[in-house]
């Protein structure tokens, strides 16, 4: 049994939703954010239970396929690699209704990220856009703050 599975068994791992912008930094090698975003994803391979919201896959497919000229197979390959490492934070009807009607958020995607985090009982949302989550019920942290949190707990 791997160390991550042992941590999960005893409930010791931090659980974090990784926002779309962090994932795209790595997939698209976006500077100057690549190195730090890559370290965030690496933490999710062993030290942290990383989650991606279910709707993030369709959002990323649109960005990668339509705007960045990734082929469908390249998108599938990328998503399969992510699914090997990350859990998926789901949304049911109740969470979507809550996200749609949440007056604390002006942006539906951010509201859905919040609801996915709440429904999966996550500890943090890791994002480069903390201001989008100022009113979130789950604390939003920058990649730098997240890495400090992870290393202070390991």
Chimera marker file (.cmm) of the C-alpha trace (Angstrom):
<marker_set name="trace">
<marker id="1" x="0.000" y="0.000" z="0.000" r="1" g="1" b="0" radius="0.5"/>
<marker id="2" x="1.461" y="3.366" z="-1.045" r="1" g="1" b="0" radius="0.5"/>
<marker id="3" x="1.974" y="6.265" z="1.357" r="1" g="1" b="0" radius="0.5"/>
<marker id="4" x="-0.874" y="8.244" z="-0.237" r="1" g="1" b="0" radius="0.5"/>
<marker id="5" x="-3.259" y="5.350" z="0.349" r="1" g="1" b="0" radius="0.5"/>
<marker id="6" x="-2.098" y="5.078" z="3.970" r="1" g="1" b="0" radius="0.5"/>
<marker id="7" x="-2.706" y="8.791" z="4.488" r="1" g="1" b="0" radius="0.5"/>
<marker id="8" x="-6.163" y="8.421" z="2.959" r="1" g="1" b="0" radius="0.5"/>
<marker id="9" x="-6.902" y="5.423" z="5.171" r="1" g="1" b="0" radius="0.5"/>
<marker id="10" x="-6.161" y="7.450" z="8.285" r="1" g="1" b="0" radius="0.5"/>
<marker id="11" x="-7.591" y="10.709" z="6.959" r="1" g="1" b="0" radius="0.5"/>
<marker id="12" x="-4.336" y="12.623" z="7.231" r="1" g="1" b="0" radius="0.5"/>
<marker id="13" x="-4.063" y="14.149" z="3.771" r="1" g="1" b="0" radius="0.5"/>
<marker id="14" x="-5.034" y="17.697" z="2.986" r="1" g="1" b="0" radius="0.5"/>
<marker id="15" x="-7.704" y="17.815" z="0.263" r="1" g="1" b="0" radius="0.5"/>
<marker id="16" x="-7.586" y="20.567" z="-2.336" r="1" g="1" b="0" radius="0.5"/>
<marker id="17" x="-9.423" y="21.539" z="-5.487" r="1" g="1" b="0" radius="0.5"/>
<marker id="18" x="-6.981" y="22.599" z="-8.178" r="1" g="1" b="0" radius="0.5"/>
<marker id="19" x="-8.453" y="25.459" z="-10.190" r="1" g="1" b="0" radius="0.5"/>
<marker id="20" x="-8.452" y="25.387" z="-13.980" r="1" g="1" b="0" radius="0.5"/>
<marker id="21" x="-5.809" y="28.100" z="-14.275" r="1" g="1" b="0" radius="0.5"/>
<marker id="22" x="-3.232" y="26.006" z="-12.391" r="1" g="1" b="0" radius="0.5"/>
<marker id="23" x="-3.874" y="22.977" z="-14.602" r="1" g="1" b="0" radius="0.5"/>
<marker id="24" x="-3.627" y="25.051" z="-17.784" r="1" g="1" b="0" radius="0.5"/>
<marker id="25" x="-0.355" y="26.607" z="-16.602" r="1" g="1" b="0" radius="0.5"/>
<marker id="26" x="1.184" y="23.139" z="-16.682" r="1" g="1" b="0" radius="0.5"/>
<marker id="27" x="-0.585" y="21.739" z="-19.745" r="1" g="1" b="0" radius="0.5"/>
<marker id="28" x="0.220" y="24.823" z="-21.837" r="1" g="1" b="0" radius="0.5"/>
<marker id="29" x="3.635" y="25.533" z="-20.222" r="1" g="1" b="0" radius="0.5"/>
<marker id="30" x="2.527" y="29.067" z="-19.357" r="1" g="1" b="0" radius="0.5"/>
<marker id="31" x="5.287" y="31.244" z="-17.998" r="1" g="1" b="0" radius="0.5"/>
<marker id="32" x="5.940" y="32.702" z="-15.508" r="1" g="1" b="0" radius="0.5"/>
<marker id="33" x="3.577" y="30.335" z="-13.657" r="1" g="1" b="0" radius="0.5"/>
<marker id="34" x="4.775" y="26.953" z="-14.928" r="1" g="1" b="0" radius="0.5"/>
<marker id="35" x="7.311" y="26.008" z="-12.240" r="1" g="1" b="0" radius="0.5"/>
<marker id="36" x="5.109" y="26.840" z="-9.277" r="1" g="1" b="0" radius="0.5"/>
<marker id="37" x="1.982" y="25.289" z="-10.795" r="1" g="1" b="0" radius="0.5"/>
<marker id="38" x="3.954" y="22.153" z="-11.617" r="1" g="1" b="0" radius="0.5"/>
<marker id="39" x="5.027" y="21.883" z="-7.954" r="1" g="1" b="0" radius="0.5"/>
<marker id="40" x="1.368" y="22.129" z="-6.913" r="1" g="1" b="0" radius="0.5"/>
<marker id="41" x="0.485" y="19.209" z="-9.193" r="1" g="1" b="0" radius="0.5"/>
<marker id="42" x="3.477" y="17.216" z="-7.952" r="1" g="1" b="0" radius="0.5"/>
<marker id="43" x="2.209" y="17.599" z="-4.368" r="1" g="1" b="0" radius="0.5"/>
<marker id="44" x="-1.026" y="15.968" z="-5.517" r="1" g="1" b="0" radius="0.5"/>
<marker id="45" x="0.908" y="12.879" z="-6.586" r="1" g="1" b="0" radius="0.5"/>
<marker id="46" x="1.804" y="11.979" z="-3.005" r="1" g="1" b="0" radius="0.5"/>
<marker id="47" x="1.324" y="14.588" z="-0.272" r="1" g="1" b="0" radius="0.5"/>
<marker id="48" x="-2.165" y="15.945" z="-0.968" r="1" g="1" b="0" radius="0.5"/>
<marker id="49" x="-5.449" y="14.535" z="-2.210" r="1" g="1" b="0" radius="0.5"/>
<marker id="50" x="-5.932" y="16.677" z="-5.296" r="1" g="1" b="0" radius="0.5"/>
<marker id="51" x="-9.341" y="17.177" z="-6.888" r="1" g="1" b="0" radius="0.5"/>
<marker id="52" x="-10.524" y="18.582" z="-10.192" r="1" g="1" b="0" radius="0.5"/>
<marker id="53" x="-14.139" y="19.717" z="-10.512" r="1" g="1" b="0" radius="0.5"/>
<marker id="54" x="-16.121" y="17.674" z="-13.016" r="1" g="1" b="0" radius="0.5"/>
<marker id="55" x="-16.969" y="20.695" z="-15.188" r="1" g="1" b="0" radius="0.5"/>
<marker id="56" x="-13.286" y="21.632" z="-15.463" r="1" g="1" b="0" radius="0.5"/>
<marker id="57" x="-12.795" y="18.853" z="-18.003" r="1" g="1" b="0" radius="0.5"/>
<marker id="58" x="-15.337" y="20.290" z="-20.438" r="1" g="1" b="0" radius="0.5"/>
<marker id="59" x="-13.989" y="23.812" z="-19.903" r="1" g="1" b="0" radius="0.5"/>
<marker id="60" x="-10.438" y="22.636" z="-20.563" r="1" g="1" b="0" radius="0.5"/>
<marker id="61" x="-11.528" y="20.629" z="-23.594" r="1" g="1" b="0" radius="0.5"/>
<marker id="62" x="-12.955" y="23.785" z="-25.133" r="1" g="1" b="0" radius="0.5"/>
<marker id="63" x="-9.814" y="25.784" z="-24.349" r="1" g="1" b="0" radius="0.5"/>
<marker id="64" x="-7.381" y="23.101" z="-25.490" r="1" g="1" b="0" radius="0.5"/>
<marker id="65" x="-9.237" y="21.870" z="-28.562" r="1" g="1" b="0" radius="0.5"/>
<marker id="66" x="-10.867" y="25.041" z="-29.858" r="1" g="1" b="0" radius="0.5"/>
<marker id="67" x="-8.400" y="27.715" z="-28.789" r="1" g="1" b="0" radius="0.5"/>
<marker id="68" x="-5.069" y="25.892" z="-28.544" r="1" g="1" b="0" radius="0.5"/>
<marker id="69" x="-5.442" y="23.419" z="-31.434" r="1" g="1" b="0" radius="0.5"/>
<marker id="70" x="-5.047" y="20.253" z="-29.357" r="1" g="1" b="0" radius="0.5"/>
<marker id="71" x="-6.462" y="17.241" z="-31.161" r="1" g="1" b="0" radius="0.5"/>
<marker id="72" x="-9.246" y="15.242" z="-29.531" r="1" g="1" b="0" radius="0.5"/>
<marker id="73" x="-6.728" y="12.450" z="-28.851" r="1" g="1" b="0" radius="0.5"/>
<marker id="74" x="-4.298" y="14.903" z="-27.238" r="1" g="1" b="0" radius="0.5"/>
<marker id="75" x="-7.106" y="16.142" z="-24.987" r="1" g="1" b="0" radius="0.5"/>
<marker id="76" x="-8.084" y="12.588" z="-24.038" r="1" g="1" b="0" radius="0.5"/>
<marker id="77" x="-4.470" y="11.680" z="-23.316" r="1" g="1" b="0" radius="0.5"/>
<marker id="78" x="-4.019" y="14.781" z="-21.161" r="1" g="1" b="0" radius="0.5"/>
<marker id="79" x="-7.237" y="14.125" z="-19.232" r="1" g="1" b="0" radius="0.5"/>
<marker id="80" x="-6.334" y="10.471" z="-18.654" r="1" g="1" b="0" radius="0.5"/>
<marker id="81" x="-3.010" y="11.559" z="-17.151" r="1" g="1" b="0" radius="0.5"/>
<marker id="82" x="-4.835" y="13.964" z="-14.848" r="1" g="1" b="0" radius="0.5"/>
<marker id="83" x="-7.368" y="11.293" z="-13.854" r="1" g="1" b="0" radius="0.5"/>
<marker id="84" x="-4.513" y="8.988" z="-12.869" r="1" g="1" b="0" radius="0.5"/>
<marker id="85" x="-3.456" y="11.502" z="-10.196" r="1" g="1" b="0" radius="0.5"/>
<marker id="86" x="-6.596" y="13.457" z="-9.281" r="1" g="1" b="0" radius="0.5"/>
<marker id="87" x="-9.979" y="12.643" z="-7.833" r="1" g="1" b="0" radius="0.5"/>
<marker id="88" x="-13.048" y="14.312" z="-9.328" r="1" g="1" b="0" radius="0.5"/>
<marker id="89" x="-15.210" y="16.695" z="-7.310" r="1" g="1" b="0" radius="0.5"/>
<marker id="90" x="-18.694" y="16.086" z="-8.632" r="1" g="1" b="0" radius="0.5"/>
<marker id="91" x="-21.764" y="18.231" z="-8.894" r="1" g="1" b="0" radius="0.5"/>
<marker id="92" x="-25.319" y="17.005" z="-8.742" r="1" g="1" b="0" radius="0.5"/>
<marker id="93" x="-28.532" y="18.878" z="-9.371" r="1" g="1" b="0" radius="0.5"/>
<marker id="94" x="-28.622" y="20.324" z="-5.841" r="1" g="1" b="0" radius="0.5"/>
<marker id="95" x="-25.076" y="21.736" z="-6.122" r="1" g="1" b="0" radius="0.5"/>
<marker id="96" x="-25.720" y="23.195" z="-9.576" r="1" g="1" b="0" radius="0.5"/>
<marker id="97" x="-28.930" y="24.870" z="-8.394" r="1" g="1" b="0" radius="0.5"/>
<marker id="98" x="-26.990" y="26.270" z="-5.449" r="1" g="1" b="0" radius="0.5"/>
<marker id="99" x="-24.179" y="27.500" z="-7.732" r="1" g="1" b="0" radius="0.5"/>
<marker id="100" x="-26.596" y="29.127" z="-10.181" r="1" g="1" b="0" radius="0.5"/>
<marker id="101" x="-28.403" y="30.950" z="-7.376" r="1" g="1" b="0" radius="0.5"/>
<marker id="102" x="-25.411" y="31.861" z="-5.207" r="1" g="1" b="0" radius="0.5"/>
<marker id="103" x="-25.489" y="35.667" z="-5.121" r="1" g="1" b="0" radius="0.5"/>
<marker id="104" x="-22.008" y="35.770" z="-3.576" r="1" g="1" b="0" radius="0.5"/>
<marker id="105" x="-20.507" y="34.879" z="-6.978" r="1" g="1" b="0" radius="0.5"/>
<marker id="106" x="-20.798" y="36.839" z="-10.207" r="1" g="1" b="0" radius="0.5"/>
<marker id="107" x="-19.100" y="34.078" z="-12.212" r="1" g="1" b="0" radius="0.5"/>
<marker id="108" x="-20.890" y="30.738" z="-12.622" r="1" g="1" b="0" radius="0.5"/>
<marker id="109" x="-17.699" y="28.711" z="-13.060" r="1" g="1" b="0" radius="0.5"/>
<marker id="110" x="-16.275" y="30.072" z="-9.798" r="1" g="1" b="0" radius="0.5"/>
<marker id="111" x="-19.564" y="29.358" z="-8.035" r="1" g="1" b="0" radius="0.5"/>
<marker id="112" x="-19.476" y="25.800" z="-9.386" r="1" g="1" b="0" radius="0.5"/>
<marker id="113" x="-15.852" y="25.396" z="-8.226" r="1" g="1" b="0" radius="0.5"/>
<marker id="114" x="-16.993" y="26.479" z="-4.770" r="1" g="1" b="0" radius="0.5"/>
<marker id="115" x="-19.949" y="24.057" z="-4.736" r="1" g="1" b="0" radius="0.5"/>
<marker id="116" x="-17.783" y="21.171" z="-5.959" r="1" g="1" b="0" radius="0.5"/>
<marker id="117" x="-15.323" y="21.904" z="-3.150" r="1" g="1" b="0" radius="0.5"/>
<marker id="118" x="-18.054" y="22.062" z="-0.527" r="1" g="1" b="0" radius="0.5"/>
<marker id="119" x="-19.767" y="18.870" z="-1.719" r="1" g="1" b="0" radius="0.5"/>
<marker id="120" x="-16.448" y="16.986" z="-1.591" r="1" g="1" b="0" radius="0.5"/>
<marker id="121" x="-15.532" y="18.425" z="1.848" r="1" g="1" b="0" radius="0.5"/>
<marker id="122" x="-12.283" y="19.898" z="0.566" r="1" g="1" b="0" radius="0.5"/>
<marker id="123" x="-9.913" y="21.993" z="2.640" r="1" g="1" b="0" radius="0.5"/>
<marker id="124" x="-8.703" y="24.490" z="0.031" r="1" g="1" b="0" radius="0.5"/>
<marker id="125" x="-9.168" y="25.833" z="-3.471" r="1" g="1" b="0" radius="0.5"/>
<marker id="126" x="-5.787" y="26.412" z="-5.107" r="1" g="1" b="0" radius="0.5"/>
<marker id="127" x="-5.993" y="29.234" z="-7.628" r="1" g="1" b="0" radius="0.5"/>
<marker id="128" x="-4.046" y="32.136" z="-9.038" r="1" g="1" b="0" radius="0.5"/>
<marker id="129" x="-7.268" y="34.162" z="-8.887" r="1" g="1" b="0" radius="0.5"/>
<marker id="130" x="-7.936" y="34.334" z="-5.151" r="1" g="1" b="0" radius="0.5"/>
<marker id="131" x="-10.112" y="37.408" z="-5.560" r="1" g="1" b="0" radius="0.5"/>
<marker id="132" x="-12.626" y="35.256" z="-7.481" r="1" g="1" b="0" radius="0.5"/>
<marker id="133" x="-13.148" y="33.230" z="-4.303" r="1" g="1" b="0" radius="0.5"/>
<marker id="134" x="-13.182" y="35.954" z="-1.635" r="1" g="1" b="0" radius="0.5"/>
<marker id="135" x="-16.693" y="34.936" z="-0.600" r="1" g="1" b="0" radius="0.5"/>
<marker id="136" x="-16.128" y="31.203" z="-0.902" r="1" g="1" b="0" radius="0.5"/>
<marker id="137" x="-16.958" y="28.987" z="2.038" r="1" g="1" b="0" radius="0.5"/>
<marker id="138" x="-13.735" y="27.082" z="1.272" r="1" g="1" b="0" radius="0.5"/>
<marker id="139" x="-10.497" y="29.057" z="1.738" r="1" g="1" b="0" radius="0.5"/>
<marker id="140" x="-8.783" y="29.977" z="-1.520" r="1" g="1" b="0" radius="0.5"/>
<marker id="141" x="-4.989" y="29.949" z="-1.518" r="1" g="1" b="0" radius="0.5"/>
<marker id="142" x="-2.392" y="30.887" z="-4.085" r="1" g="1" b="0" radius="0.5"/>
<marker id="143" x="0.040" y="28.232" z="-5.334" r="1" g="1" b="0" radius="0.5"/>
<marker id="144" x="2.750" y="29.785" z="-3.140" r="1" g="1" b="0" radius="0.5"/>
<marker id="145" x="0.530" y="29.682" z="-0.039" r="1" g="1" b="0" radius="0.5"/>
<marker id="146" x="-0.523" y="26.128" z="-0.845" r="1" g="1" b="0" radius="0.5"/>
<marker id="147" x="3.075" y="24.944" z="-1.143" r="1" g="1" b="0" radius="0.5"/>
<marker id="148" x="3.911" y="26.553" z="2.212" r="1" g="1" b="0" radius="0.5"/>
<marker id="149" x="0.887" y="24.845" z="3.800" r="1" g="1" b="0" radius="0.5"/>
<marker id="150" x="1.846" y="21.465" z="2.379" r="1" g="1" b="0" radius="0.5"/>
<marker id="151" x="5.441" y="21.709" z="3.514" r="1" g="1" b="0" radius="0.5"/>
<marker id="152" x="4.471" y="22.919" z="6.989" r="1" g="1" b="0" radius="0.5"/>
<marker id="153" x="2.308" y="19.798" z="7.423" r="1" g="1" b="0" radius="0.5"/>
<marker id="154" x="4.704" y="17.225" z="5.956" r="1" g="1" b="0" radius="0.5"/>
<link id1="1" id2="2" r="1" g="1" b="0" radius="0.2"/>
<link id1="2" id2="3" r="1" g="1" b="0" radius="0.2"/>
<link id1="3" id2="4" r="1" g="1" b="0" radius="0.2"/>
<link id1="4" id2="5" r="1" g="1" b="0" radius="0.2"/>
<link id1="5" id2="6" r="1" g="1" b="0" radius="0.2"/>
<link id1="6" id2="7" r="1" g="1" b="0" radius="0.2"/>
<link id1="7" id2="8" r="1" g="1" b="0" radius="0.2"/>
<link id1="8" id2="9" r="1" g="1" b="0" radius="0.2"/>
<link id1="9" id2="10" r="1" g="1" b="0" radius="0.2"/>
<link id1="10" id2="11" r="1" g="1" b="0" radius="0.2"/>
<link id1="11" id2="12" r="1" g="1" b="0" radius="0.2"/>
<link id1="12" id2="13" r="1" g="1" b="0" radius="0.2"/>
<link id1="13" id2="14" r="1" g="1" b="0" radius="0.2"/>
<link id1="14" id2="15" r="1" g="1" b="0" radius="0.2"/>
<link id1="15" id2="16" r="1" g="1" b="0" radius="0.2"/>
<link id1="16" id2="17" r="1" g="1" b="0" radius="0.2"/>
<link id1="17" id2="18" r="1" g="1" b="0" radius="0.2"/>
<link id1="18" id2="19" r="1" g="1" b="0" radius="0.2"/>
<link id1="19" id2="20" r="1" g="1" b="0" radius="0.2"/>
<link id1="20" id2="21" r="1" g="1" b="0" radius="0.2"/>
<link id1="21" id2="22" r="1" g="1" b="0" radius="0.2"/>
<link id1="22" id2="23" r="1" g="1" b="0" radius="0.2"/>
<link id1="23" id2="24" r="1" g="1" b="0" radius="0.2"/>
<link id1="24" id2="25" r="1" g="1" b="0" radius="0.2"/>
<link id1="25" id2="26" r="1" g="1" b="0" radius="0.2"/>
<link id1="26" id2="27" r="1" g="1" b="0" radius="0.2"/>
<link id1="27" id2="28" r="1" g="1" b="0" radius="0.2"/>
<link id1="28" id2="29" r="1" g="1" b="0" radius="0.2"/>
<link id1="29" id2="30" r="1" g="1" b="0" radius="0.2"/>
<link id1="30" id2="31" r="1" g="1" b="0" radius="0.2"/>
<link id1="31" id2="32" r="1" g="1" b="0" radius="0.2"/>
<link id1="32" id2="33" r="1" g="1" b="0" radius="0.2"/>
<link id1="33" id2="34" r="1" g="1" b="0" radius="0.2"/>
<link id1="34" id2="35" r="1" g="1" b="0" radius="0.2"/>
<link id1="35" id2="36" r="1" g="1" b="0" radius="0.2"/>
<link id1="36" id2="37" r="1" g="1" b="0" radius="0.2"/>
<link id1="37" id2="38" r="1" g="1" b="0" radius="0.2"/>
<link id1="38" id2="39" r="1" g="1" b="0" radius="0.2"/>
<link id1="39" id2="40" r="1" g="1" b="0" radius="0.2"/>
<link id1="40" id2="41" r="1" g="1" b="0" radius="0.2"/>
<link id1="41" id2="42" r="1" g="1" b="0" radius="0.2"/>
<link id1="42" id2="43" r="1" g="1" b="0" radius="0.2"/>
<link id1="43" id2="44" r="1" g="1" b="0" radius="0.2"/>
<link id1="44" id2="45" r="1" g="1" b="0" radius="0.2"/>
<link id1="45" id2="46" r="1" g="1" b="0" radius="0.2"/>
<link id1="46" id2="47" r="1" g="1" b="0" radius="0.2"/>
<link id1="47" id2="48" r="1" g="1" b="0" radius="0.2"/>
<link id1="48" id2="49" r="1" g="1" b="0" radius="0.2"/>
<link id1="49" id2="50" r="1" g="1" b="0" radius="0.2"/>
<link id1="50" id2="51" r="1" g="1" b="0" radius="0.2"/>
<link id1="51" id2="52" r="1" g="1" b="0" radius="0.2"/>
<link id1="52" id2="53" r="1" g="1" b="0" radius="0.2"/>
<link id1="53" id2="54" r="1" g="1" b="0" radius="0.2"/>
<link id1="54" id2="55" r="1" g="1" b="0" radius="0.2"/>
<link id1="55" id2="56" r="1" g="1" b="0" radius="0.2"/>
<link id1="56" id2="57" r="1" g="1" b="0" radius="0.2"/>
<link id1="57" id2="58" r="1" g="1" b="0" radius="0.2"/>
<link id1="58" id2="59" r="1" g="1" b="0" radius="0.2"/>
<link id1="59" id2="60" r="1" g="1" b="0" radius="0.2"/>
<link id1="60" id2="61" r="1" g="1" b="0" radius="0.2"/>
<link id1="61" id2="62" r="1" g="1" b="0" radius="0.2"/>
<link id1="62" id2="63" r="1" g="1" b="0" radius="0.2"/>
<link id1="63" id2="64" r="1" g="1" b="0" radius="0.2"/>
<link id1="64" id2="65" r="1" g="1" b="0" radius="0.2"/>
<link id1="65" id2="66" r="1" g="1" b="0" radius="0.2"/>
<link id1="66" id2="67" r="1" g="1" b="0" radius="0.2"/>
<link id1="67" id2="68" r="1" g="1" b="0" radius="0.2"/>
<link id1="68" id2="69" r="1" g="1" b="0" radius="0.2"/>
<link id1="69" id2="70" r="1" g="1" b="0" radius="0.2"/>
<link id1="70" id2="71" r="1" g="1" b="0" radius="0.2"/>
<link id1="71" id2="72" r="1" g="1" b="0" radius="0.2"/>
<link id1="72" id2="73" r="1" g="1" b="0" radius="0.2"/>
<link id1="73" id2="74" r="1" g="1" b="0" radius="0.2"/>
<link id1="74" id2="75" r="1" g="1" b="0" radius="0.2"/>
<link id1="75" id2="76" r="1" g="1" b="0" radius="0.2"/>
<link id1="76" id2="77" r="1" g="1" b="0" radius="0.2"/>
<link id1="77" id2="78" r="1" g="1" b="0" radius="0.2"/>
<link id1="78" id2="79" r="1" g="1" b="0" radius="0.2"/>
<link id1="79" id2="80" r="1" g="1" b="0" radius="0.2"/>
<link id1="80" id2="81" r="1" g="1" b="0" radius="0.2"/>
<link id1="81" id2="82" r="1" g="1" b="0" radius="0.2"/>
<link id1="82" id2="83" r="1" g="1" b="0" radius="0.2"/>
<link id1="83" id2="84" r="1" g="1" b="0" radius="0.2"/>
<link id1="84" id2="85" r="1" g="1" b="0" radius="0.2"/>
<link id1="85" id2="86" r="1" g="1" b="0" radius="0.2"/>
<link id1="86" id2="87" r="1" g="1" b="0" radius="0.2"/>
<link id1="87" id2="88" r="1" g="1" b="0" radius="0.2"/>
<link id1="88" id2="89" r="1" g="1" b="0" radius="0.2"/>
<link id1="89" id2="90" r="1" g="1" b="0" radius="0.2"/>
<link id1="90" id2="91" r="1" g="1" b="0" radius="0.2"/>
<link id1="91" id2="92" r="1" g="1" b="0" radius="0.2"/>
<link id1="92" id2="93" r="1" g="1" b="0" radius="0.2"/>
<link id1="93" id2="94" r="1" g="1" b="0" radius="0.2"/>
<link id1="94" id2="95" r="1" g="1" b="0" radius="0.2"/>
<link id1="95" id2="96" r="1" g="1" b="0" radius="0.2"/>
<link id1="96" id2="97" r="1" g="1" b="0" radius="0.2"/>
<link id1="97" id2="98" r="1" g="1" b="0" radius="0.2"/>
<link id1="98" id2="99" r="1" g="1" b="0" radius="0.2"/>
<link id1="99" id2="100" r="1" g="1" b="0" radius="0.2"/>
<link id1="100" id2="101" r="1" g="1" b="0" radius="0.2"/>
<link id1="101" id2="102" r="1" g="1" b="0" radius="0.2"/>
<link id1="102" id2="103" r="1" g="1" b="0" radius="0.2"/>
<link id1="103" id2="104" r="1" g="1" b="0" radius="0.2"/>
<link id1="104" id2="105" r="1" g="1" b="0" radius="0.2"/>
<link id1="105" id2="106" r="1" g="1" b="0" radius="0.2"/>
<link id1="106" id2="107" r="1" g="1" b="0" radius="0.2"/>
<link id1="107" id2="108" r="1" g="1" b="0" radius="0.2"/>
<link id1="108" id2="109" r="1" g="1" b="0" radius="0.2"/>
<link id1="109" id2="110" r="1" g="1" b="0" radius="0.2"/>
<link id1="110" id2="111" r="1" g="1" b="0" radius="0.2"/>
<link id1="111" id2="112" r="1" g="1" b="0" radius="0.2"/>
<link id1="112" id2="113" r="1" g="1" b="0" radius="0.2"/>
<link id1="113" id2="114" r="1" g="1" b="0" radius="0.2"/>
<link id1="114" id2="115" r="1" g="1" b="0" radius="0.2"/>
<link id1="115" id2="116" r="1" g="1" b="0" radius="0.2"/>
<link id1="116" id2="117" r="1" g="1" b="0" radius="0.2"/>
<link id1="117" id2="118" r="1" g="1" b="0" radius="0.2"/>
<link id1="118" id2="119" r="1" g="1" b="0" radius="0.2"/>
<link id1="119" id2="120" r="1" g="1" b="0" radius="0.2"/>
<link id1="120" id2="121" r="1" g="1" b="0" radius="0.2"/>
<link id1="121" id2="122" r="1" g="1" b="0" radius="0.2"/>
<link id1="122" id2="123" r="1" g="1" b="0" radius="0.2"/>
<link id1="123" id2="124" r="1" g="1" b="0" radius="0.2"/>
<link id1="124" id2="125" r="1" g="1" b="0" radius="0.2"/>
<link id1="125" id2="126" r="1" g="1" b="0" radius="0.2"/>
<link id1="126" id2="127" r="1" g="1" b="0" radius="0.2"/>
<link id1="127" id2="128" r="1" g="1" b="0" radius="0.2"/>
<link id1="128" id2="129" r="1" g="1" b="0" radius="0.2"/>
<link id1="129" id2="130" r="1" g="1" b="0" radius="0.2"/>
<link id1="130" id2="131" r="1" g="1" b="0" radius="0.2"/>
<link id1="131" id2="132" r="1" g="1" b="0" radius="0.2"/>
<link id1="132" id2="133" r="1" g="1" b="0" radius="0.2"/>
<link id1="133" id2="134" r="1" g="1" b="0" radius="0.2"/>
<link id1="134" id2="135" r="1" g="1" b="0" radius="0.2"/>
<link id1="135" id2="136" r="1" g="1" b="0" radius="0.2"/>
<link id1="136" id2="137" r="1" g="1" b="0" radius="0.2"/>
<link id1="137" id2="138" r="1" g="1" b="0" radius="0.2"/>
<link id1="138" id2="139" r="1" g="1" b="0" radius="0.2"/>
<link id1="139" id2="140" r="1" g="1" b="0" radius="0.2"/>
<link id1="140" id2="141" r="1" g="1" b="0" radius="0.2"/>
<link id1="141" id2="142" r="1" g="1" b="0" radius="0.2"/>
<link id1="142" id2="143" r="1" g="1" b="0" radius="0.2"/>
<link id1="143" id2="144" r="1" g="1" b="0" radius="0.2"/>
<link id1="144" id2="145" r="1" g="1" b="0" radius="0.2"/>
<link id1="145" id2="146" r="1" g="1" b="0" radius="0.2"/>
<link id1="146" id2="147" r="1" g="1" b="0" radius="0.2"/>
<link id1="147" id2="148" r="1" g="1" b="0" radius="0.2"/>
<link id1="148" id2="149" r="1" g="1" b="0" radius="0.2"/>
<link id1="149" id2="150" r="1" g="1" b="0" radius="0.2"/>
<link id1="150" id2="151" r="1" g="1" b="0" radius="0.2"/>
<link id1="151" id2="152" r="1" g="1" b="0" radius="0.2"/>
<link id1="152" id2="153" r="1" g="1" b="0" radius="0.2"/>
<link id1="153" id2="154" r="1" g="1" b="0" radius="0.2"/>
</marker_set>
